[in-house]
Amino acid sequence: MKRQLRNRVFGLAAGTVAFGAISACGGSGGGGLDIADGGIRGTGSSVGPVSGFGSVFVNGVEFSTDDIPNREVESNDGITAEGLLSEGMILRVEGEWRDDGTGTAEKLSYDDTLRGPVGQVTPDPSGAGEFVTLAVMGQSVRVDRQTVVRGTTYATLLEGSPIADHVRVSAWRQADGSYRAGYIRTIDPDLTDIELEGSVSAVDTAINEFTIGTITVQYDDNSVSFGSGLTEADLIDGTVLEVEGTLAGNVLTAATIDRDDARRFSRSSEDDIEFTATIDSPYTPSGGATRPGEFTMGGLTVRVTDATELDDGITLEDLIEGLLIQVEGKFLSDTVIEADEIELRDGNAKVKGVISSAADNTFIIGGVEVLISPTTAFTVEDGSGISFQTLPIGSTTVEVEGIERGQGADAFIEALKVEVDDEIADSDDLDQYELEGKLMNITPSSITILGVSMDAGPGAYDNNSQDEIIDRFDEGELLILEVEYSGDLNNFIAEEIELEEDDDD
């Protein structure tokens, strides 16, 4: 984690420059590559989840949309203007971005991944509440605490109650064919406005029919519209396609058939790209050396060289299937990118409780310092808006998902998502906290996590596991703990301590 303290200092300094202009995002500035050419860091496409507005924030860059007439968004899903976008939606921005964390957008493009009815709602079977799986027209969609949820709440989804409405989903397709949602919203049911994506099977062009999951897709040669250069000859088993049309039972009558959402990562007229997606296949070295090597994400091959900068303490061994990361680089061909920089975008730490204080672009929950960055998305549980400046202090529970930074007493969380409860906390909850992070230090009477030291006797440990945890920590093992604790700024007491791996038991 050699760069983390430097990144923190840079972020704090840069955050004072344009911080007041960020009402929904809560941060500004940002690190990145120090590339010359008049401060222009890249020209091409930037694809990732929206983290805020007042301009549009994508991949840690504040893109000005002033040059786009009426701030139009190219979309056939009803998201036709910037004002209709939401945090968490995966947006493609074409333009340029600079060293100072600002950029200029020339074009915005958005496309839903799925839109339609929900079948089964299955909460995390471990009982830990880390994710919920929705069956959307037969497609498996994972909603986790990093997902921006609108129209309902994550807590409601955890109850497993059926969803009568339809949903709009913006997601990344996983290597196993499932989806990980960056954004999900309940919408009014409309069976004439359905969007389905998935792997095609049982293709029979003689009767104009194929299958995606549990849905039979039918089309009329004379009326269906093929997009992205597709023709009927491209309807091949195993191909991942997107279909929009009208649903009756389990039959979808297609109005349009297009390539899947991986087209959002396609090469533009310029060669630079920064994009956030999950890894499809893990890093594999080429030849005998550790580098060069490559991995795949978003349907693209990403090449790692000796010059590739690995941020956030990432190692090459960490680049495994399913990890959400951001890559900045350059197209070598239509399908191959040479990476300049790789950053983590998957949360690995959290804290929950009432904010005790806030200043500049940081706040404190239960002794844990939380840093706001340009990739931080702010939400309220009921879907209303909030900003860093209007965060409730001392009254309302706030939950933070983010990336653990720093070391020892200087550890903190860089927030990816900050969600505020929609009700004032009960008085009994004002000094109650939860956190999850890397164990930094442990004695028979105390533990330190995320820079917070707290009293912790044997009775606080789940399954009387104190001795086991001490032994494993002393042997150098990296341990992630979940802790429920109480107290004030200077005195914290652990009430329940559990190894994260125990969630799967």
Long-range contacts (C-beta under 8 A, 24 or more apart in sequence): 1-312, 1-313, 1-405, 1-406, 1-407, 3-311, 3-312, 4-312, 4-313, 4-405, 4-406, 4-407, 5-406, 5-407, 5-410, 7-31, 7-311, 7-405, 8-371, 8-405, 8-406, 8-412, 8-414, 11-361, 11-371, 11-373, 11-414, 12-360, 12-361, 12-362, 12-371, 14-100, 14-101, 15-360, 15-361, 15-372, 15-373, 16-360, 16-361, 17-100, 18-62, 18-102, 19-360, 19-361, 19-388, 21-54, 21-55, 22-52, 22-54, 22-57, 22-62, 22-387, 22-388, 23-52, 23-53, 23-54, 23-387, 23-389, 24-52, 24-53, 24-54, 24-87, 24-378, 24-385, 24-386, 24-387, 25-51, 25-52, 25-53, 25-54, 25-57, 25-374, 25-376, 25-377, 25-378, 25-387, 26-52, 26-361, 26-372, 26-376, 26-378, 26-387, 26-388, 26-389, 26-418, 27-52, 27-361, 27-372, 27-373, 27-374, 27-375, 27-376, 27-388, 28-62, 28-101, 28-361, 28-374, 29-100, 29-101, 29-374, 30-60, 30-61, 30-101, 30-373, 30-374, 31-60, 31-311, 32-60, 32-99, 32-101, 32-328, 32-341, 33-99, 33-309, 33-328, 33-340, 33-341, 34-99, 35-99, 39-98, 39-99, 39-100, 40-96, 40-97, 40-98, 40-99, 41-97, 41-98, 41-99, 42-96, 42-97, 42-272, 42-273, 42-274, 42-328, 43-95, 43-96, 43-270, 43-272, 44-94, 44-96, 44-268, 44-270, 44-271, 44-272, 44-273, 44-331, 45-92, 45-93, 45-94, 45-265, 45-266, 45-267, 45-268, 45-270, 45-272, 45-273, 45-274, 45-275, 46-92, 46-93, 46-94, 46-95, 46-97, 46-103, 46-273, 46-274, 46-275, 47-90, 47-91, 47-92, 47-93, 47-264, 47-265, 47-273, 47-274, 47-275, 47-276, 47-277, 47-298, 48-90, 48-91, 48-274, 48-275, 48-276, 48-326, 48-345, 49-87, 49-88, 49-89, 49-90, 49-91, 49-148, 49-170, 49-182, 49-183, 49-276, 49-377, 50-85, 50-86, 50-87, 50-88, 50-89, 50-90, 50-91, 50-377, 51-87, 51-374, 51-375, 51-376, 51-377, 52-87, 52-374, 52-376, 52-377, 52-378, 53-82, 53-85, 56-82, 56-85, 56-91, 56-93, 56-105, 56-108, 57-374, 57-375, 58-91, 58-93, 59-274, 59-275, 59-276, 59-326, 59-328, 59-375, 60-101, 60-326, 60-373, 60-374, 60-375, 61-97, 61-101, 61-102, 61-103, 61-274, 61-374, 62-101, 62-102, 62-103, 62-374, 63-93, 63-95, 63-97, 63-102, 63-103, 63-104, 63-105, 64-102, 64-103, 64-104, 64-105, 65-105, 65-108, 67-104, 67-105, 67-106, 68-105, 68-106, 68-107, 68-108, 71-108, 72-108, 73-108, 73-109, 73-110, 74-107, 74-108, 74-109, 74-110, 75-109, 75-110, 75-111, 76-111, 76-244, 76-256, 77-110, 77-111, 77-112, 77-115, 77-168, 77-195, 79-110, 79-112, 82-108, 85-110, 86-148, 86-150, 86-183, 86-185, 87-148, 87-183, 87-377, 87-378, 87-379, 88-147, 88-148, 88-170, 88-182, 88-183, 88-377, 89-148, 89-170, 89-182, 89-183, 90-170, 90-171, 90-172, 90-182, 90-183, 90-261, 90-264, 90-276, 92-264, 94-268, 97-274, 101-374, 109-264, 110-170, 111-242, 111-261, 111-264, 112-168, 112-169, 112-170, 112-195, 113-169, 113-170, 113-171, 113-173, 113-179, 113-195, 113-197, 113-261, 114-139, 114-141, 114-167, 114-168, 114-169, 114-171, 114-179, 114-195, 114-196, 114-197, 115-166, 115-167, 115-168, 115-169, 115-187, 115-193, 115-194, 115-195, 116-166, 116-167, 116-194, 116-195, 116-196, 116-247, 117-166, 117-167, 117-189, 117-247, 118-162, 118-163, 118-165, 118-166, 118-167, 121-157, 121-160, 121-161, 121-162, 121-163, 122-160, 123-157, 123-158, 123-159, 123-160, 124-158, 126-503, 126-504, 126-505, 127-503, 128-503, 129-158, 130-503, 132-157, 132-158, 132-160, 134-163, 134-167, 134-184, 136-167, 136-169, 137-194, 137-196, 137-213, 137-214, 137-215, 137-247, 137-252, 138-198, 138-212, 138-213, 138-214, 138-215, 139-178, 139-179, 139-196, 139-197, 139-198, 139-212, 139-213, 140-177, 140-178, 140-179, 141-169, 141-171, 141-178, 141-179, 141-180, 141-181, 141-184, 142-178, 142-179, 142-180, 142-181, 143-181, 143-184, 144-180, 144-181, 145-347, 145-350, 145-399, 145-401, 145-417, 146-182, 146-346, 146-347, 146-401, 146-416, 146-417, 147-181, 147-182, 147-183, 147-184, 148-182, 148-183, 148-184, 148-377, 148-379, 148-417, 149-184, 149-185, 149-379, 150-183, 150-184, 150-185, 150-186, 150-379, 150-383, 151-185, 151-186, 151-187, 151-383, 152-186, 153-381, 153-382, 154-381, 154-419, 155-381, 164-189, 165-189, 166-190, 171-261, 172-277, 172-278, 172-298, 172-324, 173-197, 173-240, 173-260, 173-261, 173-262, 174-278, 174-280, 174-322, 175-280, 175-281, 175-321, 175-322, 180-278, 180-322, 180-324, 191-246, 191-247, 191-248, 192-246, 193-244, 194-244, 194-245, 194-246, 194-247, 194-252, 195-242, 195-243, 195-244, 196-242, 196-243, 196-244, 196-252, 197-240, 197-241, 197-242, 197-243, 197-260, 197-261, 198-240, 198-241, 199-238, 199-239, 199-240, 200-235, 200-236, 200-237, 200-238, 200-239, 200-240, 200-241, 201-237, 201-238, 202-237, 203-235, 203-236, 203-237, 205-232, 205-235, 210-235, 212-241, 212-243, 212-252, 214-250, 215-247, 215-250, 215-251, 215-252, 216-250, 216-251, 216-252, 217-243, 217-245, 217-251, 217-252, 217-254, 217-257, 218-251, 218-252, 218-253, 218-254, 219-253, 219-254, 219-257, 220-253, 223-255, 224-254, 224-255, 224-256, 224-257, 225-255, 225-256, 225-257, 226-256, 226-257, 226-258, 227-256, 227-257, 227-258, 227-259, 228-258, 228-259, 228-263, 230-257, 230-258, 230-259, 262-298, 262-299, 264-298, 265-298, 265-299, 265-300, 266-334, 267-331, 267-334, 271-330, 271-331, 272-328, 272-329, 272-330, 272-331, 273-327, 273-328, 273-329, 273-330, 273-331, 273-337, 274-326, 274-327, 274-328, 274-329, 275-326, 275-327, 276-324, 276-325, 276-326, 276-327, 276-345, 277-324, 277-325, 278-321, 278-322, 278-323, 278-324, 278-325, 279-319, 279-320, 279-321, 279-322, 279-323, 279-325, 280-321, 281-321, 282-319, 282-320, 282-321, 283-316, 283-317, 283-319, 283-320, 285-316, 290-316, 291-316, 295-319, 297-325, 297-327, 299-335, 300-335, 300-336, 300-337, 301-335, 301-336, 301-337, 302-327, 302-329, 302-337, 302-339, 303-332, 303-336, 303-337, 303-338, 303-339, 304-339, 304-342, 305-338, 305-339, 307-340, 308-339, 308-340, 308-341, 308-342, 309-340, 309-341, 309-342, 310-342, 311-341, 311-342, 311-343, 311-344, 312-343, 312-344, 312-403, 312-405, 313-344, 314-342, 314-343, 314-344, 344-403, 345-375, 345-416, 346-403, 347-401, 347-402, 347-403, 347-416, 347-417, 348-403, 348-404, 348-437, 348-480, 349-402, 349-403, 349-404, 349-413, 349-435, 349-436, 349-437, 349-438, 349-450, 350-399, 350-400, 350-401, 350-402, 350-413, 350-434, 350-435, 350-436, 350-437, 351-399, 351-400, 351-413, 351-433, 351-434, 351-435, 351-436, 351-450, 352-397, 352-398, 352-399, 352-400, 352-433, 352-434, 352-435, 353-397, 353-398, 353-432, 353-433, 353-434, 354-392, 354-394, 354-395, 354-396, 354-397, 354-398, 354-425, 354-429, 354-430, 354-431, 355-391, 355-392, 355-393, 355-394, 355-398, 356-393, 356-394, 356-489, 357-393, 358-388, 358-391, 358-393, 361-388, 362-412, 363-388, 363-391, 364-489, 365-398, 365-400, 365-433, 366-433, 366-435, 366-452, 366-485, 366-487, 366-492, 367-451, 367-452, 367-487, 367-489, 367-492, 368-412, 368-413, 368-435, 368-450, 368-451, 368-452, 369-411, 369-412, 369-413, 369-451, 370-400, 370-402, 370-412, 370-413, 370-415, 370-418, 371-405, 371-412, 371-413, 371-414, 371-415, 372-415, 372-418, 373-414, 373-415, 375-416, 376-402, 376-414, 376-415, 376-416, 376-417, 376-418, 377-416, 377-417, 377-418, 378-418, 378-420, 379-417, 379-418, 379-419, 379-420, 380-419, 380-420, 380-421, 380-422, 381-419, 381-420, 381-421, 381-422, 382-422, 384-422, 386-420, 391-418, 391-420, 392-420, 394-430, 395-424, 395-425, 396-420, 396-421, 396-423, 396-424, 396-425, 397-421, 397-425, 397-429, 404-437, 404-438, 404-450, 406-451, 407-440, 408-440, 408-451, 409-451, 410-451, 411-437, 411-440, 411-450, 411-451, 412-450, 412-451, 413-437, 413-450, 431-486, 431-487, 431-488, 432-484, 432-485, 432-486, 433-484, 433-485, 433-486, 433-487, 433-492, 434-482, 434-483, 434-484, 434-485, 435-482, 435-483, 435-485, 436-480, 436-481, 436-482, 436-483, 436-500, 437-480, 437-481, 438-478, 438-479, 438-480, 439-469, 439-473, 439-479, 439-480, 439-481, 442-469, 442-470, 442-473, 444-470, 447-481, 447-483, 447-494, 447-497, 449-481, 449-483, 452-492, 453-492, 454-483, 454-485, 454-487, 454-492, 454-493, 454-494, 455-491, 455-492, 455-493, 455-494, 456-493, 456-494, 456-497, 460-494, 460-495, 460-496, 460-497, 461-497, 461-498, 462-496, 462-497, 462-498, 462-499, 462-502, 463-502, 465-497, 465-499, 466-497, 469-497, 469-499
